Every structure is written in C-alpha cells, then in structure tokens.
Amino acid sequence: MHAHQELDTRGLNCPLPILKAKKALSTMASGEVLKVVATDPGSVRDFQAFARQTGNELVEQQSSETEFVHWLRRR
C-alpha cells in the first residue's frame, strides 16, 4: 500500500504512537495515507479506537512478532 507519509514509533509506548500519528495526520490532506510502524503490542487496539473516535479510516493493520504496522487514511 502506498503511504504519503511514514511515521516510525518503534520503542515508544502508549500514548506516544497515537499522539505522534495525530500530529502527523493534522499536517496531511484529506484522503492521504499515513503508515505508522510501532513495537507496542497495545498499538493494535489503540489505533482501532483512535480511528473510531476521530473518523479517520484504519485501512489496514499488519503484525509480526516484534512490529505492528498501521495504515490510516486522513478524513
């Protein structure tokens, strides 16, 4: 998937990945996609809730043993 912007939040724990994503999304145009790479397992649930609360679309999530990747489309 093509991302207009990528955010590396490896090593950061909740709520920092969400806060950094919120800040990044605020600089993006409607419809653009933000890719967030995280190592916090809680980020999967956190980004699902973030998308519901903000109206941004959680396009996809992928997980490996050590990394979690989230794609968000700006509303």
N, CA, C and O atoms as CSV, one atom per row, in Angstrom:
chain,resi,resn,atom,element,x,y,z
A,1,MET,N,N,0.847,-1.184,0.000
A,1,MET,CA,C,0.000,0.000,0.000
A,1,MET,C,C,0.890,1.245,0.000
A,1,MET,O,O,1.893,1.303,0.711
A,2,HIS,N,N,0.519,2.212,-0.786
A,2,HIS,CA,C,1.286,3.463,-0.867
A,2,HIS,C,C,0.915,4.380,0.292
A,2,HIS,O,O,-0.262,4.641,0.540
A,3,ALA,N,N,1.929,4.862,0.993
A,3,ALA,CA,C,1.712,5.825,2.072
A,3,ALA,C,C,2.302,7.165,1.666
A,3,ALA,O,O,3.407,7.225,1.127
A,4,HIS,N,N,1.571,8.230,1.921
A,4,HIS,CA,C,2.057,9.577,1.627
A,4,HIS,C,C,3.092,10.024,2.654
A,4,HIS,O,O,3.948,10.864,2.376
A,5,GLN,N,N,2.993,9.440,3.848
A,5,GLN,CA,C,3.920,9.776,4.925
A,5,GLN,C,C,4.090,8.545,5.803
A,5,GLN,O,O,3.142,7.787,6.006
A,6,GLU,N,N,5.311,8.344,6.328
A,6,GLU,CA,C,5.571,7.216,7.220
A,6,GLU,C,C,6.082,7.734,8.553
A,6,GLU,O,O,6.878,8.671,8.610
A,7,LEU,N,N,5.610,7.110,9.621
A,7,LEU,CA,C,5.963,7.518,10.969
A,7,LEU,C,C,6.548,6.315,11.703
A,7,LEU,O,O,5.902,5.272,11.806
A,8,ASP,N,N,7.766,6.462,12.208
A,8,ASP,CA,C,8.431,5.395,12.944
A,8,ASP,C,C,8.269,5.656,14.439
A,8,ASP,O,O,8.852,6.597,14.978
A,9,THR,N,N,7.477,4.821,15.103
A,9,THR,CA,C,7.280,4.977,16.548
A,9,THR,C,C,7.836,3.767,17.297
A,9,THR,O,O,7.393,3.462,18.404
A,10,ARG,N,N,8.799,3.083,16.698
A,10,ARG,CA,C,9.412,1.922,17.355
A,10,ARG,C,C,10.015,2.352,18.691
A,10,ARG,O,O,10.668,3.391,18.786
A,11,GLY,N,N,9.787,1.544,19.710
A,11,GLY,CA,C,10.345,1.821,21.027
A,11,GLY,C,C,9.481,2.734,21.889
A,11,GLY,O,O,9.765,2.915,23.074
A,12,LEU,N,N,8.438,3.306,21.314
A,12,LEU,CA,C,7.559,4.192,22.079
A,12,LEU,C,C,6.333,3.419,22.557
A,12,LEU,O,O,5.804,2.572,21.838
A,13,ASN,N,N,5.896,3.715,23.755
A,13,ASN,CA,C,4.709,3.069,24.313
A,13,ASN,C,C,3.544,4.054,24.355
A,13,ASN,O,O,3.721,5.268,24.250
A,14,CYS,N,N,2.352,3.492,24.512
A,14,CYS,CA,C,1.128,4.272,24.604
A,14,CYS,C,C,1.299,5.382,25.646
A,14,CYS,O,O,1.823,5.123,26.729
A,15,PRO,N,N,0.883,6.564,25.353
A,15,PRO,CA,C,0.080,7.021,24.215
A,15,PRO,C,C,0.905,7.674,23.099
A,15,PRO,O,O,0.333,8.258,22.179
A,16,LEU,N,N,2.230,7.587,23.164
A,16,LEU,CA,C,3.061,8.332,22.207
A,16,LEU,C,C,2.823,7.981,20.737
A,16,LEU,O,O,2.766,8.903,19.923
A,17,PRO,N,N,2.678,6.702,20.338
A,17,PRO,CA,C,2.400,6.444,18.911
A,17,PRO,C,C,1.125,7.139,18.427
A,17,PRO,O,O,1.091,7.673,17.319
A,18,ILE,N,N,0.085,7.133,19.251
A,18,ILE,CA,C,-1.168,7.787,18.876
A,18,ILE,C,C,-0.982,9.298,18.783
A,18,ILE,O,O,-1.447,9.924,17.831
A,19,LEU,N,N,-0.311,9.878,19.754
A,19,LEU,CA,C,-0.106,11.332,19.747
A,19,LEU,C,C,0.703,11.774,18.536
A,19,LEU,O,O,0.389,12.789,17.914
A,20,LYS,N,N,1.739,11.018,18.199
A,20,LYS,CA,C,2.559,11.360,17.032
A,20,LYS,C,C,1.766,11.183,15.736
A,20,LYS,O,O,1.909,11.977,14.807
A,21,ALA,N,N,0.934,10.148,15.675
A,21,ALA,CA,C,0.095,9.933,14.495
A,21,ALA,C,C,-0.916,11.060,14.342
A,21,ALA,O,O,-1.153,11.542,13.235
A,22,LYS,N,N,-1.507,11.478,15.450
A,22,LYS,CA,C,-2.488,12.570,15.411
A,22,LYS,C,C,-1.837,13.845,14.869
A,22,LYS,O,O,-2.422,14.550,14.048
A,23,LYS,N,N,-0.634,14.127,15.334
A,23,LYS,CA,C,0.088,15.319,14.881
A,23,LYS,C,C,0.424,15.215,13.391
A,23,LYS,O,O,0.270,16.184,12.647
A,24,ALA,N,N,0.882,14.043,12.963
A,24,ALA,CA,C,1.227,13.849,11.551
A,24,ALA,C,C,-0.010,13.985,10.663
A,24,ALA,O,O,0.041,14.630,9.615
A,25,LEU,N,N,-1.121,13.376,11.084
A,25,LEU,CA,C,-2.358,13.456,10.293
A,25,LEU,C,C,-2.839,14.894,10.154
A,25,LEU,O,O,-3.426,15.253,9.133
A,26,SER,N,N,-2.600,15.714,11.158
A,26,SER,CA,C,-3.074,17.101,11.109
A,26,SER,C,C,-2.359,17.911,10.025
A,26,SER,O,O,-2.851,18.961,9.612
A,27,THR,N,N,-1.213,17.435,9.567
A,27,THR,CA,C,-0.465,18.145,8.521
A,27,THR,C,C,-0.770,17.605,7.125
A,27,THR,O,O,-0.280,18.137,6.128
A,28,MET,N,N,-1.581,16.546,7.056
A,28,MET,CA,C,-1.845,15.878,5.786
A,28,MET,C,C,-3.188,16.317,5.199
A,28,MET,O,O,-4.075,16.791,5.909
A,29,ALA,N,N,-3.308,16.143,3.887
A,29,ALA,CA,C,-4.553,16.470,3.195
A,29,ALA,C,C,-5.553,15.328,3.336
A,29,ALA,O,O,-5.166,14.181,3.562
A,30,SER,N,N,-6.815,15.638,3.205
A,30,SER,CA,C,-7.865,14.636,3.267
A,30,SER,C,C,-7.628,13.558,2.201
A,30,SER,O,O,-7.351,13.867,1.042
A,31,GLY,N,N,-7.742,12.293,2.613
A,31,GLY,CA,C,-7.555,11.180,1.683
A,31,GLY,C,C,-6.147,10.631,1.646
A,31,GLY,O,O,-5.928,9.541,1.118
A,32,GLU,N,N,-5.177,11.364,2.197
A,32,GLU,CA,C,-3.805,10.864,2.211
A,32,GLU,C,C,-3.662,9.769,3.258
A,32,GLU,O,O,-4.425,9.703,4.223
A,33,VAL,N,N,-2.657,8.900,3.045
A,33,VAL,CA,C,-2.467,7.736,3.911
A,33,VAL,C,C,-1.187,7.890,4.728
A,33,VAL,O,O,-0.132,8.252,4.206
A,34,LEU,N,N,-1.311,7.607,6.017
A,34,LEU,CA,C,-0.186,7.624,6.944
A,34,LEU,C,C,0.115,6.188,7.352
A,34,LEU,O,O,-0.780,5.448,7.760
A,35,LYS,N,N,1.384,5.800,7.238
A,35,LYS,CA,C,1.835,4.485,7.688
A,35,LYS,C,C,2.556,4.675,9.013
A,35,LYS,O,O,3.478,5.485,9.109
A,36,VAL,N,N,2.145,3.936,10.032
A,36,VAL,CA,C,2.762,4.025,11.351
A,36,VAL,C,C,3.348,2.661,11.702
A,36,VAL,O,O,2.643,1.652,11.692
A,37,VAL,N,N,4.646,2.640,12.015
A,37,VAL,CA,C,5.320,1.411,12.433
A,37,VAL,C,C,5.565,1.513,13.934
A,37,VAL,O,O,6.177,2.471,14.405
A,38,ALA,N,N,5.085,0.521,14.681
A,38,ALA,CA,C,5.182,0.549,16.138
A,38,ALA,C,C,5.686,-0.794,16.666
A,38,ALA,O,O,5.603,-1.813,15.981
A,39,THR,N,N,6.203,-0.779,17.881
A,39,THR,CA,C,6.613,-2.016,18.553
A,39,THR,C,C,5.742,-2.311,19.765
A,39,THR,O,O,5.885,-3.369,20.377
A,40,ASP,N,N,4.855,-1.413,20.121
A,40,ASP,CA,C,3.964,-1.589,21.267
A,40,ASP,C,C,2.781,-2.473,20.863
A,40,ASP,O,O,1.987,-2.076,20.011
A,41,PRO,N,N,2.647,-3.675,21.464
A,41,PRO,CA,C,1.526,-4.555,21.099
A,41,PRO,C,C,0.165,-3.907,21.337
A,41,PRO,O,O,-0.801,-4.240,20.651
A,42,GLY,N,N,0.074,-3.005,22.280
A,42,GLY,CA,C,-1.178,-2.314,22.556
A,42,GLY,C,C,-1.592,-1.357,21.453
A,42,GLY,O,O,-2.727,-0.882,21.426
A,43,SER,N,N,-0.662,-1.075,20.538
A,43,SER,CA,C,-0.978,-0.129,19.464
A,43,SER,C,C,-2.069,-0.653,18.534
A,43,SER,O,O,-2.782,0.139,17.918
A,44,VAL,N,N,-2.208,-1.969,18.423
A,44,VAL,CA,C,-3.248,-2.536,17.553
A,44,VAL,C,C,-4.621,-2.065,18.041
A,44,VAL,O,O,-5.411,-1.523,17.268
A,45,ARG,N,N,-4.886,-2.272,19.296
A,45,ARG,CA,C,-6.156,-1.858,19.895
A,45,ARG,C,C,-6.270,-0.328,19.927
A,45,ARG,O,O,-7.334,0.231,19.661
A,46,ASP,N,N,-5.157,0.338,20.258
A,46,ASP,CA,C,-5.173,1.796,20.358
A,46,ASP,C,C,-5.535,2.454,19.030
A,46,ASP,O,O,-6.322,3.401,19.011
A,47,PHE,N,N,-4.975,1.970,17.916
A,47,PHE,CA,C,-5.267,2.585,16.623
A,47,PHE,C,C,-6.683,2.276,16.154
A,47,PHE,O,O,-7.284,3.081,15.443
A,48,GLN,N,N,-7.222,1.132,16.537
A,48,GLN,CA,C,-8.627,0.840,16.221
A,48,GLN,C,C,-9.533,1.846,16.919
A,48,GLN,O,O,-10.450,2.390,16.304
A,49,ALA,N,N,-9.281,2.093,18.193
A,49,ALA,CA,C,-10.081,3.058,18.956
A,49,ALA,C,C,-9.871,4.476,18.434
A,49,ALA,O,O,-10.823,5.251,18.342
A,50,PHE,N,N,-8.635,4.817,18.095
A,50,PHE,CA,C,-8.314,6.148,17.577
A,50,PHE,C,C,-9.100,6.422,16.294
A,50,PHE,O,O,-9.651,7.510,16.121
A,51,ALA,N,N,-9.151,5.441,15.402
A,51,ALA,CA,C,-9.872,5.613,14.134
A,51,ALA,C,C,-11.365,5.819,14.389
A,51,ALA,O,O,-11.987,6.688,13.777
A,52,ARG,N,N,-11.934,5.028,15.285
A,52,ARG,CA,C,-13.360,5.179,15.605
A,52,ARG,C,C,-13.658,6.561,16.177
A,52,ARG,O,O,-14.658,7.182,15.818
A,53,GLN,N,N,-12.798,7.037,17.059
A,53,GLN,CA,C,-13.045,8.300,17.749
A,53,GLN,C,C,-12.814,9.524,16.873
A,53,GLN,O,O,-13.463,10.552,17.066
A,54,THR,N,N,-11.897,9.428,15.911
A,54,THR,CA,C,-11.537,10.607,15.121
A,54,THR,C,C,-12.173,10.647,13.736
A,54,THR,O,O,-12.185,11.695,13.091
A,55,GLY,N,N,-12.696,9.524,13.277
A,55,GLY,CA,C,-13.284,9.489,11.935
A,55,GLY,C,C,-12.277,9.239,10.839
A,55,GLY,O,O,-12.645,9.179,9.665
A,56,ASN,N,N,-11.001,9.089,11.199
A,56,ASN,CA,C,-10.003,8.679,10.208
A,56,ASN,C,C,-10.191,7.186,9.954
A,56,ASN,O,O,-10.580,6.442,10.855
A,57,GLU,N,N,-9.914,6.751,8.727
A,57,GLU,CA,C,-10.137,5.350,8.368
A,57,GLU,C,C,-8.890,4.519,8.646
A,57,GLU,O,O,-7.800,4.850,8.179
A,58,LEU,N,N,-9.050,3.445,9.404
A,58,LEU,CA,C,-7.968,2.487,9.609
A,58,LEU,C,C,-8.037,1.518,8.438
A,58,LEU,O,O,-8.849,0.592,8.431
A,59,VAL,N,N,-7.184,1.738,7.456
A,59,VAL,CA,C,-7.254,0.989,6.202
A,59,VAL,C,C,-6.780,-0.445,6.397
A,59,VAL,O,O,-7.392,-1.384,5.887
A,60,GLU,N,N,-5.684,-0.608,7.139
A,60,GLU,CA,C,-5.108,-1.945,7.305
A,60,GLU,C,C,-4.205,-1.958,8.530
A,60,GLU,O,O,-3.656,-0.932,8.933
A,61,GLN,N,N,-4.063,-3.156,9.118
A,61,GLN,CA,C,-3.097,-3.384,10.193
A,61,GLN,C,C,-2.385,-4.690,9.905
A,61,GLN,O,O,-3.009,-5.665,9.483
A,62,GLN,N,N,-1.070,-4.713,10.132
A,62,GLN,CA,C,-0.285,-5.929,9.979
A,62,GLN,C,C,0.559,-6.108,11.227
A,62,GLN,O,O,1.016,-5.138,11.832
A,63,SER,N,N,0.761,-7.371,11.605
A,63,SER,CA,C,1.538,-7.669,12.803
A,63,SER,C,C,2.575,-8.734,12.503
A,63,SER,O,O,2.327,-9.677,11.752
A,64,SER,N,N,3.738,-8.565,13.105
A,64,SER,CA,C,4.739,-9.629,13.148
A,64,SER,C,C,5.030,-9.848,14.627
A,64,SER,O,O,4.332,-9.302,15.481
A,65,GLU,N,N,6.031,-10.624,14.931
A,65,GLU,CA,C,6.337,-10.872,16.344
A,65,GLU,C,C,6.784,-9.607,17.062
A,65,GLU,O,O,6.543,-9.449,18.259
A,66,THR,N,N,7.436,-8.706,16.332
A,66,THR,CA,C,8.038,-7.545,17.003
A,66,THR,C,C,7.515,-6.204,16.523
A,66,THR,O,O,7.732,-5.192,17.189
A,67,GLU,N,N,6.831,-6.166,15.379
A,67,GLU,CA,C,6.371,-4.879,14.838
A,67,GLU,C,C,4.903,-4.931,14.444
A,67,GLU,O,O,4.358,-5.971,14.074
A,68,PHE,N,N,4.298,-3.767,14.541
A,68,PHE,CA,C,2.886,-3.604,14.201
A,68,PHE,C,C,2.797,-2.409,13.257
A,68,PHE,O,O,3.284,-1.323,13.570
A,69,VAL,N,N,2.174,-2.618,12.104
A,69,VAL,CA,C,2.093,-1.563,11.090
A,69,VAL,C,C,0.627,-1.197,10.893
A,69,VAL,O,O,-0.237,-2.058,10.728
A,70,HIS,N,N,0.377,0.104,10.917
A,70,HIS,CA,C,-0.987,0.618,10.802
A,70,HIS,C,C,-1.044,1.623,9.645
A,70,HIS,O,O,-0.165,2.476,9.520
A,71,TRP,N,N,-2.065,1.523,8.811
A,71,TRP,CA,C,-2.285,2.484,7.738
A,71,TRP,C,C,-3.568,3.244,8.035
A,71,TRP,O,O,-4.633,2.647,8.187
A,72,LEU,N,N,-3.459,4.555,8.115
A,72,LEU,CA,C,-4.610,5.407,8.411
A,72,LEU,C,C,-4.837,6.373,7.246
A,72,LEU,O,O,-3.901,7.014,6.768
A,73,ARG,N,N,-6.084,6.468,6.800
A,73,ARG,CA,C,-6.439,7.437,5.760
A,73,ARG,C,C,-7.065,8.652,6.440
A,73,ARG,O,O,-8.015,8.528,7.213
A,74,ARG,N,N,-6.517,9.819,6.139
A,74,ARG,CA,C,-6.986,11.079,6.737
A,74,ARG,C,C,-8.408,11.364,6.284
A,74,ARG,O,O,-8.722,11.260,5.098
A,75,ARG,N,N,-9.254,11.717,7.216
A,75,ARG,CA,C,-10.657,12.027,6.878
A,75,ARG,C,C,-10.758,13.340,6.157
A,75,ARG,O,O,-11.856,13.762,5.795
